[in-house]
Amino acid sequence: MAKQHHKSEQVATKARRYTVGYVSDSKYQPVPAVTLKGHGLAEAGFETGTPLDVRVMADCLILMACEPAAPPESEIMQTLSKVCKPSARKQRQVTELIEVISKPKTRAGN
């Protein structure tokens, strides 16, 4: 069996202490709340706007960054999909054509 050569990503970890606080709900009842902030979040891959999955277990919270959503399909591709389903190659060709057409024209010789 061939040996696999891979290195796991090294992430610097630093234990931090937080205190569970509270916020009021719509009935003005206290609800436990935790606020995390700091530059370490960005360093760990949690940039502003990153969607999170949160798992809550007894005495444990796990925060995981979600994969970013795929960009919405362009209007032209949506229209083409209604007529027929073009192959991936044809979709790339249409996208490249749109990019060429949408680039500003430059004048030669000036």
Sine and cosine of phi, psi and omega as CSV:
sin_phi,cos_phi,sin_psi,cos_psi,sin_omega,cos_omega
0.00,0.00,0.73,-0.68,-0.02,-1.00
-0.96,0.27,0.59,-0.81,0.04,-1.00
-0.98,0.20,0.63,-0.78,0.05,-1.00
-1.00,-0.06,0.71,-0.70,0.03,-1.00
-0.94,-0.34,0.98,-0.22,0.07,-1.00
-0.52,-0.85,0.47,-0.88,0.04,-1.00
-0.88,-0.47,0.73,-0.69,0.09,-1.00
-0.97,0.24,0.52,-0.85,-0.03,-1.00
-0.92,0.39,0.77,-0.64,0.02,-1.00
-1.00,0.03,0.85,-0.53,0.03,-1.00
-0.86,-0.50,0.82,-0.57,0.03,-1.00
-0.94,0.35,0.78,-0.63,0.02,-1.00
-0.91,-0.42,0.59,-0.80,0.05,-1.00
-0.64,-0.77,0.84,-0.55,0.02,-1.00
-0.95,0.32,0.69,-0.73,0.04,-1.00
-0.78,-0.62,0.49,-0.87,0.03,-1.00
-0.93,-0.36,0.73,-0.68,0.06,-1.00
-0.80,-0.60,0.28,-0.96,0.06,-1.00
-0.86,-0.50,0.70,-0.71,0.05,-1.00
-0.95,0.31,0.83,-0.55,0.04,-1.00
-0.97,-0.25,-0.46,-0.89,0.05,-1.00
-0.50,-0.87,0.38,-0.93,0.18,-0.98
-0.78,-0.63,0.32,-0.95,0.01,-1.00
-1.00,-0.06,0.65,-0.76,0.07,-1.00
-1.00,0.06,-0.14,-0.99,-0.06,-1.00
-0.91,0.43,-0.30,0.95,0.03,-1.00
-0.98,-0.22,0.27,0.96,0.02,-1.00
0.88,0.48,0.49,0.87,0.07,-1.00
-0.99,-0.11,0.63,-0.77,0.01,-1.00
-0.94,0.35,0.70,-0.71,0.03,-1.00
-0.83,-0.56,0.77,-0.64,0.00,-1.00
-0.84,0.55,0.62,-0.78,-0.02,-1.00
-0.54,-0.84,0.56,-0.83,0.07,-1.00
-0.80,-0.60,0.75,-0.66,0.06,-1.00
-0.91,-0.42,0.84,-0.55,0.05,-1.00
-0.94,-0.34,0.73,-0.68,0.08,-1.00
-0.43,-0.90,0.42,-0.91,0.02,-1.00
0.59,-0.81,0.34,-0.94,-0.01,-1.00
-0.90,0.43,-0.41,0.91,0.01,-1.00
-0.89,0.46,-0.45,0.90,0.04,-1.00
-0.90,0.44,-0.72,0.69,0.02,-1.00
-0.90,0.44,-0.64,0.77,0.00,-1.00
-0.90,0.44,-0.47,0.88,0.00,-1.00
-1.00,0.00,0.05,1.00,0.04,-1.00
0.99,-0.15,0.17,0.98,0.01,-1.00
-0.96,-0.27,0.96,0.28,0.03,-1.00
-0.95,0.31,0.30,-0.96,0.05,-1.00
-0.84,0.55,0.74,-0.67,0.01,-1.00
1.00,-0.01,-0.05,1.00,0.00,-1.00
-0.94,0.35,0.83,-0.56,0.07,-1.00
-0.94,0.33,0.56,-0.83,-0.06,-1.00
-0.85,-0.53,0.53,-0.85,0.28,-0.96
-0.97,-0.24,0.72,-0.69,0.00,-1.00
-0.85,-0.52,0.81,-0.59,0.09,-1.00
-0.94,-0.33,0.80,-0.60,-0.01,-1.00
-0.93,-0.38,0.85,-0.52,0.03,-1.00
-0.76,-0.65,0.13,-0.99,0.01,-1.00
-0.86,0.52,0.85,-0.52,0.02,-1.00
0.85,0.53,0.41,0.91,-0.06,-1.00
-0.47,-0.89,0.73,-0.69,0.15,-0.99
-0.86,-0.51,0.71,-0.70,0.08,-1.00
-0.85,-0.53,0.83,-0.55,0.04,-1.00
-0.95,-0.30,0.78,-0.62,0.01,-1.00
-0.76,-0.66,0.75,-0.67,0.06,-1.00
-0.94,0.34,0.72,-0.70,0.03,-1.00
-1.00,0.08,0.40,-0.91,0.10,-0.99
-0.92,0.39,0.64,-0.77,0.03,-1.00
-0.90,0.43,0.54,-0.84,0.02,-1.00
-0.93,0.36,0.51,-0.86,0.04,-1.00
-0.91,0.40,0.60,-0.80,0.01,-1.00
-0.89,0.45,0.52,-0.85,-0.02,-1.00
-0.90,0.44,0.52,-0.85,-0.01,-1.00
-0.94,0.35,0.63,-0.78,-0.03,-1.00
-0.91,0.42,0.36,-0.93,-0.04,-1.00
-0.87,0.49,-0.65,0.76,-0.02,-1.00
-0.90,0.43,-0.63,0.77,0.00,-1.00
-0.94,0.35,-0.56,0.83,0.07,-1.00
-0.90,0.44,-0.67,0.74,0.02,-1.00
-0.90,0.44,-0.71,0.71,0.03,-1.00
-0.88,0.47,-0.61,0.80,-0.01,-1.00
-0.90,0.43,-0.50,0.87,0.04,-1.00
-0.93,0.37,-0.59,0.81,-0.03,-1.00
-0.99,0.17,-0.77,0.64,0.00,-1.00
-0.39,-0.92,0.21,-0.98,0.03,-1.00
-0.98,-0.21,0.99,-0.15,0.00,-1.00
-0.94,0.35,0.47,-0.88,0.03,-1.00
-0.92,0.39,0.24,-0.97,0.01,-1.00
-0.86,0.51,-0.62,0.78,0.00,-1.00
-0.89,0.45,-0.71,0.71,0.00,-1.00
-0.92,0.39,-0.58,0.81,0.05,-1.00
-0.88,0.47,-0.68,0.73,0.03,-1.00
-0.89,0.45,-0.66,0.75,0.00,-1.00
-0.89,0.46,-0.69,0.72,0.02,-1.00
-0.90,0.44,-0.68,0.74,0.02,-1.00
-0.88,0.47,-0.69,0.72,0.03,-1.00
-0.89,0.45,-0.66,0.75,0.04,-1.00
-0.87,0.49,-0.70,0.71,0.01,-1.00
-0.89,0.46,-0.66,0.75,0.02,-1.00
-0.89,0.45,-0.66,0.75,0.02,-1.00
-0.90,0.43,-0.70,0.71,-0.02,-1.00
-0.91,0.41,-0.60,0.80,-0.10,-1.00
-0.99,0.17,-0.21,0.98,0.02,-1.00
-0.94,0.34,0.63,-0.78,0.04,-1.00
-0.91,0.42,0.61,-0.79,0.00,-1.00
-0.98,0.19,0.63,-0.78,0.08,-1.00
-0.92,-0.39,0.59,-0.81,0.00,-1.00
-1.00,0.04,0.73,-0.69,0.03,-1.00
-1.00,0.08,0.60,-0.80,0.08,-1.00
1.00,0.08,0.09,1.00,0.03,-1.00
-0.95,-0.30,0.00,0.00,0.00,0.00
